[in-house]
Amino acid sequence: MDSANTTADDLIALVRAYNPKTSTRALRAAYDYGRKMHEGQKRHSGEPYFTHPVAVAAILTEQQLDDATIITALLHDTVEDTRASYADIERLFSKEVAELVDGVTKLTNLQLNSTETKQAENFRKLFMAMSKDLRVILVKLADRLHNMRTIKAMRVEKQAKKARETMDIYAPLAGRMGMQWMREELEDLSFRVLNPEGRASIIRRFITLQRETGDVIQRITGDMRLELDKAGIQAEVFGRAKKPYSIWRKMQEKEQSFSRLSDIYGFRIITGSDEDCYRILGVIHGRWRAVPGRFKDYISQPKSNGYRSIHTTVSGRDGKRVEVQIRTRQMHDVAETGVAAHWSYRDGKRSQNPFAVDPAKWISQLSEQFNAEEDHEDFLEAVKLEMYADQVFCFTPKGEVVKLPRGATPIDFAYAIHTRIGNDCVGAKIDGMRVPLWTRVKNGQSIEIIRAQGQMPQTTWLDIATTGKAKSAIRRSLREADKQRFVKLGQELARSAFAQVGKKATDKVLRTAAKNMRLDGPQDLLARLGSSELLGREVVQSVYPDIAPKSGEQIAGDRAVVGLEPGQSFTRAACCTPLPGERIVGISSRGKGMSVHAIDCEKLSEYEDQPDRWTDLRWQEGNHPAVNGTVLDLTIGNGAGVLGRICTLIGEASANISDLEFLERKPDFYRILIYLDLRDVAHLHSLMSTLEAEGDVAAVSRYRKIDVHMPPR
């Protein structure tokens, strides 16, 4: 459906087709409200912006999702990009929808492709959002899918950034949630951006192959239907060529050329019962030769996201290998929509699919091990390993199933059962035979861990283990063993590092450094410093960051704000004094001027009923001069030389003091307002971090004059 021409009636019809009891009034209200809020906004392509939320909603109707999710899709950018607020959404629709929109907004603000530590922290936030309501990530995935489908309208460098983030994060996440179709499309859309020549070469080879061999898919599909008819089994047979990226990945993994690659075709057989699935397997293996080692029974051993199916690979016509998936209709619904099947409708009723996994249970299992991770990089590694993992199923001596990623070892198996068992491991038996700890486990094997009290993990285990859970537990154990030695060494290194810049490594300074580096506390920081996981200069910079002016030409004052009319002047509102880097909005006054406010300014509420005065603005990206005034509220000790040291710190941070105002004078402390000229919001945060670490500073915060009146009409 063309989202540019999709009306409210069109969307309602899509929902009513699978949910006759849908609230037509609520859907229409959401459509009208979203269109009104986004009125005047354009996409990079020049289309009205509201076509995007409508397209996202339409994608979610294909998964037959509930009304709340469809409404959230229509409103998912309103809080982020318009004057709509959480309170507005809750009042007009429901608390459920408001929380879902808020969750999507928070995910939108995460920079998942940033630095490792920041990325790991944002992954934690992503999983927290998912754990509250998994529908948040369903909307976000549909949002990303439509953005990738229309990515050509973006700048080339932005395309590459979005495509890499999609390939690294969203595609594997969709796959982990069981939405394999979405994973494949996201991967292929990203592949088109990141390696257009590689993708084009795969497509050209496909065309050549079809010209040489004819329609292989139609012939094999016909053969399978004929064999099933002979056996008296009712089933649907579908065939397709695999996506270009899937073929490219196989070529890279197997180091084979296209001509030598075999299983580039996939076939799916959908039938009525579990018994028919196994009967069909017998028919397929009776007609074609099965490829050894390529059989997987996910019906008896389902994946953790609820996926059930039989997979087998056989040699078809002309010796060509083809992959065959056999499943029931209910299994197919879960395979198509994954965890989303929990909210899906079928035949006009909320689905009670017995194979749909409970979302709360799924996300709890997925995030349980991550919450225990102390190290940001360990956490990130665990997340990525878990999302990309292709599983094998092993057994304990008591017959309990343990799921591990392909390539796992007995050490991974031991830690998967319990950290204590992993730490005590001295050896392993597979199917009753003693094996080295670096042995790769296979499907169906029974593993017994040999333990000894007093055993400790070895450093070499880090090279043997493959799961994030095992690696982080090994690192944690190794750290604990050497922690006290590292702490003492770290104390000396910290003292020396801070002395080099004329500072002292006081308890408060170390607490500030640990906080800024997202560590558990000074002891954790010192241990990492002593073990060379951190450098002394990194610790110093976390408290006293190098905030020298950025290189490059500075932005002129009249070009600082983007979105103004030609020749229109602007002023920074005195009530909130927004800084470059913060989200802003303009309020027009009687003349041509525009008053620029921070998006969270309390004064904006006075103009909610005058939308004609609002203008979407943003700061020009680049190097702003230190001429943007702001005010800090400081509480400092009343001692000799304290104020002088504070002023010196501010000067060292390349900030200019324009005025001082004393609010309170007490025998033991002063409370003062310091008027500063800064470059941007990053400059402000760096300066506040430096001041917080100073021993004589009891409190520091940004001061805003909320009593200042708005500009006249």
Helices and strands as residue ranges (DSSP letters): G 3-5, H 8-16, H 24-37, H 51-62, H 67-75, H 78-81, H 86-92, H 95-108, H 116-132, H 135-149, G 151-153, H 156-165, I 166-170, H 171-176, H 180-194, H 196-213, H 216-230, E 235-241, H 244-254, G 258-260, E 265-271, H 274-287, E 289-290, E 296-297, E 310-315, G 317-319, E 321-328, H 329-337, G 338-342, E 345-346, E 349-350, H 359-371, H 376-388, E 391-395, E 401-405, H 410-417, H 419-423, E 425-430, E 433-435, E 447-451, H 461-464, H 468-499, H 507-516, H 522-530, H 536-543, G 557-559, E 561-562, E 570-572, E 584-588, E 594-598, G 602-607, G 611-613, E 614-619, E 628-637, H 642-652, E 656-665, E 669-678, H 681-692, E 697-703
